[in-house]
């Protein structure tokens, strides 16, 4: 990739974080107005994670799919087989990533990545659905979180994720950290700037020495993982969070969070059916 272009993307990515939301029908999603994207220089409001499956999902730039060809006559229309329930439309349901690569070697698995940010209100709303969905994924699927590192507090919390991963704390702290930022507001998220010590104090409640956690956040290993996540997000054409990417090849779009998961399920089935290389 042209280095100048990559640097430009790193500058622009913070402006695109957590801000690709469609406006749904009012009756279906009463919280839509609260979840609208803020201006680039305004803080993102803290929203409580929603339990409802009707929360609007961030969507990549919409492309209008080509209309289906009309059958020559009514008899032909009646004879035409119905579209498969899992049928997907490129450009509407997903974007195929040019020369896309998985985040980690597949090793016979189908990789599903959620690119997220702890400070992102939409990610906080998506998380309860992800929790339920992940438990039902087939055995051949490897689900991986990749924190977005758009700048400012995003960087701090991306490091926190990788430090918690290193110390074996993700399973115990992942949901609780969303809650601390967006519901309890004991951490600022994008409403301010939490220090490394602030974040380490949160993890200290789970049995780790806060000084050890702070040191791990600033370690070479965590910074290497952060750099890898940044570059992979750029190559994958990340436009906002949360985003689901399947096998490094397909970036899921969708109009609502349940729609995103429907599309991901269809892509997982498609990739699972491919013959092993």
PyMOL commands that set and color helices and strands:
alter all, ss='L'
color gray80, all
select helices_A, chain A and resi 3-16+33-35+74-79+121-135+153-166+170-182+189-191+196-204+210-217+220-235+257-272
alter helices_A, ss='H'
color red, helices_A
select strands_A, chain A and resi 94-96+110-116+141-147+243-246+250-252
alter strands_A, ss='S'
color yellow, strands_A
deselect
rebuild
show_as cartoon
